[in-house]
Protein backbone atom coordinates (compact mmCIF):
# COMPACT_ATOMS: atom_id res chain seq x y z
CA UNK A 1 0.00 0.00 0.00
CA UNK A 2 1.39 3.39 -0.95
CA UNK A 3 1.46 6.34 1.44
CA UNK A 4 -1.31 7.99 -0.59
CA UNK A 5 -3.50 4.88 -0.32
CA UNK A 6 -2.85 4.69 3.42
CA UNK A 7 -3.84 8.36 3.75
CA UNK A 8 -7.05 7.66 1.85
CA UNK A 9 -7.89 4.75 4.14
CA UNK A 10 -7.21 6.90 7.23
CA UNK A 11 -9.38 9.71 5.86
CA UNK A 12 -12.25 7.31 5.35
CA UNK A 13 -11.90 5.93 8.86
CA UNK A 14 -12.89 9.29 10.31
CA UNK A 15 -13.44 8.35 13.94
CA UNK A 16 -10.99 5.44 14.03
CA UNK A 17 -7.48 6.64 13.43
CA UNK A 18 -4.53 4.38 13.76
CA UNK A 19 -2.79 4.88 17.11
CA UNK A 20 0.38 6.93 16.94
CA UNK A 21 3.42 5.01 15.75
CA UNK A 22 1.36 2.44 13.83
CA UNK A 23 0.28 2.27 10.22
CA UNK A 24 -2.26 0.24 8.31
CA UNK A 25 -0.75 -2.00 5.65
CA UNK A 26 -1.39 -4.97 3.41
CA UNK A 27 0.21 -8.18 4.72
CA UNK A 28 3.12 -9.74 2.86
CA UNK A 29 4.23 -13.37 2.90
CA UNK A 30 7.10 -12.41 5.18
CA UNK A 31 4.51 -11.32 7.79
CA UNK A 32 3.06 -14.83 8.10
CA UNK A 33 5.25 -15.85 11.03
CA UNK A 34 4.48 -12.67 12.99
CA UNK A 35 0.75 -13.03 12.28
CA UNK A 36 0.90 -16.65 13.50
CA UNK A 37 2.67 -15.51 16.72
CA UNK A 38 0.07 -12.79 17.36
CA UNK A 39 -2.73 -15.34 16.86
CA UNK A 40 -0.99 -17.87 19.14
CA UNK A 41 -0.32 -15.32 21.85
CA UNK A 42 -3.93 -14.06 21.79
CA UNK A 43 -4.92 -17.28 23.59
CA UNK A 44 -8.48 -16.77 22.28
CA UNK A 45 -8.27 -17.60 18.59
CA UNK A 46 -8.38 -21.05 17.07
CA UNK A 47 -4.74 -21.29 16.03
CA UNK A 48 -4.12 -22.42 12.48
CA UNK A 49 -0.81 -23.88 11.30
CA UNK A 50 2.03 -21.45 10.57
CA UNK A 51 1.80 -22.61 6.97
CA UNK A 52 -1.84 -21.44 6.82
CA UNK A 53 -0.84 -17.93 7.90
CA UNK A 54 1.91 -17.81 5.27
CA UNK A 55 -0.62 -18.81 2.61
CA UNK A 56 -3.14 -16.30 3.98
CA UNK A 57 -0.62 -13.47 3.67
CA UNK A 58 0.04 -14.54 0.09
CA UNK A 59 -3.39 -15.51 -1.24
CA UNK A 60 -5.72 -13.27 0.77
CA UNK A 61 -3.55 -10.19 1.30
CA UNK A 62 -6.04 -8.05 -0.63
CA UNK A 63 -8.77 -8.82 1.88
CA UNK A 64 -6.61 -8.67 5.00
CA UNK A 65 -4.70 -5.97 6.88
CA UNK A 66 -1.92 -5.61 9.42
CA UNK A 67 -0.97 -2.79 11.74
CA UNK A 68 2.77 -2.16 11.55
CA UNK A 69 4.94 -0.60 14.18
CA UNK A 70 6.53 2.28 12.27
CA UNK A 71 9.83 1.95 14.14
CA UNK A 72 10.33 -1.79 13.54
CA UNK A 73 8.05 -2.34 10.51
CA UNK A 74 6.77 -5.48 12.30
CA UNK A 75 3.06 -6.40 12.46
CA UNK A 76 1.47 -5.87 15.89
CA UNK A 77 -2.12 -6.67 14.90
CA UNK A 78 -3.99 -8.20 11.98
CA UNK A 79 -7.34 -8.99 10.46
CA UNK A 80 -7.67 -11.83 7.97
CA UNK A 81 -10.61 -11.91 5.61
CA UNK A 82 -11.84 -13.20 2.29
CA UNK A 83 -14.65 -12.66 -0.21
CA UNK A 84 -17.29 -15.40 -0.14
CA UNK A 85 -17.06 -17.13 -3.51
CA UNK A 86 -20.83 -17.55 -3.88
CA UNK A 87 -21.53 -14.04 -2.52
CA UNK A 88 -18.96 -11.67 -4.04
CA UNK A 89 -20.45 -8.66 -2.25
CA UNK A 90 -19.69 -10.22 1.16
CA UNK A 91 -16.43 -9.84 3.07
CA UNK A 92 -15.90 -12.56 5.67
CA UNK A 93 -13.65 -11.57 8.57
CA UNK A 94 -11.84 -14.72 9.68
CA UNK A 95 -9.64 -13.57 12.55
CA UNK A 96 -8.86 -10.36 14.44
CA UNK A 97 -5.92 -10.20 16.84
CA UNK A 98 -3.97 -7.44 18.55
CA UNK A 99 -0.67 -7.98 20.34
CA UNK A 100 -1.12 -7.59 24.11
CA UNK A 101 1.15 -4.52 24.20
CA UNK A 102 -1.21 -2.64 21.85
CA UNK A 103 -4.63 -3.56 23.25
CA UNK A 104 -7.04 -0.97 24.60
CA UNK A 105 -6.10 1.70 22.03
CA UNK A 106 -8.94 1.18 19.53
CA UNK A 107 -6.60 -0.63 17.15
CA UNK A 108 -9.02 -3.44 16.26
CA UNK A 109 -11.73 -0.92 15.34
CA UNK A 110 -9.26 1.11 13.25
CA UNK A 111 -8.12 -2.03 11.44
CA UNK A 112 -11.70 -3.13 10.79
CA UNK A 113 -12.67 0.27 9.39
CA UNK A 114 -9.53 0.36 7.25
CA UNK A 115 -10.08 -3.14 5.91
CA UNK A 116 -13.74 -2.59 5.06
CA UNK A 117 -12.97 0.75 3.37
CA UNK A 118 -10.17 -0.83 1.33
CA UNK A 119 -12.20 -3.84 0.21
CA UNK A 120 -15.34 -1.78 -0.45
CA UNK A 121 -13.38 0.54 -2.73
CA UNK A 122 -11.64 -2.28 -4.58
CA UNK A 123 -14.43 -4.86 -4.74
CA UNK A 124 -17.71 -3.10 -3.93
CA UNK A 125 -18.77 -5.13 -0.91
CA UNK A 126 -22.00 -4.25 0.89
CA UNK A 127 -22.03 -6.93 3.58
CA UNK A 128 -19.68 -8.21 6.28
CA UNK A 129 -19.88 -11.60 7.95
CA UNK A 130 -17.93 -13.04 10.84
CA UNK A 131 -18.43 -15.74 13.42
CA UNK A 132 -18.03 -15.15 17.13
CA UNK A 133 -18.19 -17.62 19.99
CA UNK A 134 -20.66 -16.75 22.78
CA UNK A 135 -17.88 -16.13 25.32
CA UNK A 136 -16.00 -13.59 23.15
CA UNK A 137 -17.46 -10.34 24.49
CA UNK A 138 -14.67 -8.20 22.99
CA UNK A 139 -15.43 -9.35 19.44
CA UNK A 140 -19.15 -9.00 20.02
CA UNK A 141 -18.60 -5.36 21.06
CA UNK A 142 -16.20 -4.71 18.16
CA UNK A 143 -18.60 -5.90 15.47
CA UNK A 144 -21.78 -4.53 17.07
CA UNK A 145 -20.17 -1.08 17.38
CA UNK A 146 -18.94 -1.35 13.78
CA UNK A 147 -22.50 -2.06 12.60
CA UNK A 148 -23.85 0.88 14.60
CA UNK A 149 -21.27 3.26 13.09
CA UNK A 150 -22.17 2.02 9.61
CA UNK A 151 -25.94 2.19 10.21
CA UNK A 152 -26.18 -1.53 9.41
CA UNK A 153 -28.36 -4.23 10.86
CA UNK A 154 -26.87 -7.26 12.59
CA UNK A 155 -28.52 -10.63 12.08
CA UNK A 156 -27.21 -13.41 14.33
CA UNK A 157 -27.65 -17.16 14.04
CA UNK A 158 -25.63 -20.20 15.01
CA UNK A 159 -23.62 -21.21 11.97
CA UNK A 160 -21.72 -24.13 13.49
CA UNK A 161 -23.04 -25.66 16.70
CA UNK A 162 -20.63 -27.11 19.24
CA UNK A 163 -21.34 -30.69 18.14
CA UNK A 164 -19.94 -30.03 14.67
CA UNK A 165 -16.40 -29.54 15.98
CA UNK A 166 -14.25 -32.66 16.38
CA UNK A 167 -12.62 -31.50 19.62
CA UNK A 168 -14.40 -31.40 22.96
CA UNK A 169 -15.29 -28.08 24.52
CA UNK A 170 -15.49 -25.94 21.37
CA UNK A 171 -18.25 -23.39 21.67
CA UNK A 172 -20.73 -22.79 18.87
CA UNK A 173 -19.79 -20.17 16.28
CA UNK A 174 -22.48 -17.53 15.86
CA UNK A 175 -22.68 -15.89 12.44
CA UNK A 176 -22.92 -12.09 12.49
CA UNK A 177 -24.34 -10.87 9.17
CA UNK A 178 -23.86 -7.08 9.00
CA UNK A 179 -25.56 -5.22 6.16
CA UNK A 180 -25.99 -2.98 4.35
CA UNK A 181 -22.64 -1.30 4.83
CA UNK A 182 -22.45 2.48 4.55
CA UNK A 183 -19.57 4.84 5.21
CA UNK A 184 -18.73 5.34 8.90
CA UNK A 185 -20.53 8.25 10.46
C-alpha positions in Angstrom: 0.0 0.0 0.0 1.4 3.4 -0.9 1.5 6.3 1.4 -1.3 8.0 -0.6 -3.5 4.9 -0.3 -2.9 4.7 3.4 -3.8 8.4 3.8 -7.1 7.7 1.8 -7.9 4.7 4.1 -7.2 6.9 7.2 -9.4 9.7 5.9 -12.3 7.3 5.3 -11.9 5.9 8.9 -12.9 9.3 10.3 -13.4 8.4 13.9 -11.0 5.4 14.0 -7.5 6.6 13.4 -4.5 4.4 13.8 -2.8 4.9 17.1 0.4 6.9 16.9 3.4 5.0 15.7 1.4 2.4 13.8 0.3 2.3 10.2 -2.3 0.2 8.3 -0.8 -2.0 5.7 -1.4 -5.0 3.4 0.2 -8.2 4.7 3.1 -9.7 2.9 4.2 -13.4 2.9 7.1 -12.4 5.2 4.5 -11.3 7.8 3.1 -14.8 8.1 5.2 -15.9 11.0 4.5 -12.7 13.0 0.8 -13.0 12.3 0.9 -16.6 13.5 2.7 -15.5 16.7 0.1 -12.8 17.4 -2.7 -15.3 16.9 -1.0 -17.9 19.1 -0.3 -15.3 21.9 -3.9 -14.1 21.8 -4.9 -17.3 23.6 -8.5 -16.8 22.3 -8.3 -17.6 18.6 -8.4 -21.0 17.1 -4.7 -21.3 16.0 -4.1 -22.4 12.5 -0.8 -23.9 11.3 2.0 -21.4 10.6 1.8 -22.6 7.0 -1.8 -21.4 6.8 -0.8 -17.9 7.9 1.9 -17.8 5.3 -0.6 -18.8 2.6 -3.1 -16.3 4.0 -0.6 -13.5 3.7 0.0 -14.5 0.1 -3.4 -15.5 -1.2 -5.7 -13.3 0.8 -3.5 -10.2 1.3 -6.0 -8.0 -0.6 -8.8 -8.8 1.9 -6.6 -8.7 5.0 -4.7 -6.0 6.9 -1.9 -5.6 9.4 -1.0 -2.8 11.7 2.8 -2.2 11.5 4.9 -0.6 14.2 6.5 2.3 12.3 9.8 2.0 14.1 10.3 -1.8 13.5 8.0 -2.3 10.5 6.8 -5.5 12.3 3.1 -6.4 12.5 1.5 -5.9 15.9 -2.1 -6.7 14.9 -4.0 -8.2 12.0 -7.3 -9.0 10.5 -7.7 -11.8 8.0 -10.6 -11.9 5.6 -11.8 -13.2 2.3 -14.6 -12.7 -0.2 -17.3 -15.4 -0.1 -17.1 -17.1 -3.5 -20.8 -17.6 -3.9 -21.5 -14.0 -2.5 -19.0 -11.7 -4.0 -20.5 -8.7 -2.3 -19.7 -10.2 1.2 -16.4 -9.8 3.1 -15.9 -12.6 5.7 -13.7 -11.6 8.6 -11.8 -14.7 9.7 -9.6 -13.6 12.6 -8.9 -10.4 14.4 -5.9 -10.2 16.8 -4.0 -7.4 18.5 -0.7 -8.0 20.3 -1.1 -7.6 24.1 1.1 -4.5 24.2 -1.2 -2.6 21.9 -4.6 -3.6 23.3 -7.0 -1.0 24.6 -6.1 1.7 22.0 -8.9 1.2 19.5 -6.6 -0.6 17.1 -9.0 -3.4 16.3 -11.7 -0.9 15.3 -9.3 1.1 13.2 -8.1 -2.0 11.4 -11.7 -3.1 10.8 -12.7 0.3 9.4 -9.5 0.4 7.3 -10.1 -3.1 5.9 -13.7 -2.6 5.1 -13.0 0.8 3.4 -10.2 -0.8 1.3 -12.2 -3.8 0.2 -15.3 -1.8 -0.5 -13.4 0.5 -2.7 -11.6 -2.3 -4.6 -14.4 -4.9 -4.7 -17.7 -3.1 -3.9 -18.8 -5.1 -0.9 -22.0 -4.2 0.9 -22.0 -6.9 3.6 -19.7 -8.2 6.3 -19.9 -11.6 8.0 -17.9 -13.0 10.8 -18.4 -15.7 13.4 -18.0 -15.1 17.1 -18.2 -17.6 20.0 -20.7 -16.8 22.8 -17.9 -16.1 25.3 -16.0 -13.6 23.2 -17.5 -10.3 24.5 -14.7 -8.2 23.0 -15.4 -9.4 19.4 -19.2 -9.0 20.0 -18.6 -5.4 21.1 -16.2 -4.7 18.2 -18.6 -5.9 15.5 -21.8 -4.5 17.1 -20.2 -1.1 17.4 -18.9 -1.3 13.8 -22.5 -2.1 12.6 -23.8 0.9 14.6 -21.3 3.3 13.1 -22.2 2.0 9.6 -25.9 2.2 10.2 -26.2 -1.5 9.4 -28.4 -4.2 10.9 -26.9 -7.3 12.6 -28.5 -10.6 12.1 -27.2 -13.4 14.3 -27.7 -17.2 14.0 -25.6 -20.2 15.0 -23.6 -21.2 12.0 -21.7 -24.1 13.5 -23.0 -25.7 16.7 -20.6 -27.1 19.2 -21.3 -30.7 18.1 -19.9 -30.0 14.7 -16.4 -29.5 16.0 -14.3 -32.7 16.4 -12.6 -31.5 19.6 -14.4 -31.4 23.0 -15.3 -28.1 24.5 -15.5 -25.9 21.4 -18.3 -23.4 21.7 -20.7 -22.8 18.9 -19.8 -20.2 16.3 -22.5 -17.5 15.9 -22.7 -15.9 12.4 -22.9 -12.1 12.5 -24.3 -10.9 9.2 -23.9 -7.1 9.0 -25.6 -5.2 6.2 -26.0 -3.0 4.4 -22.6 -1.3 4.8 -22.5 2.5 4.6 -19.6 4.8 5.2 -18.7 5.3 8.9 -20.5 8.2 10.5 
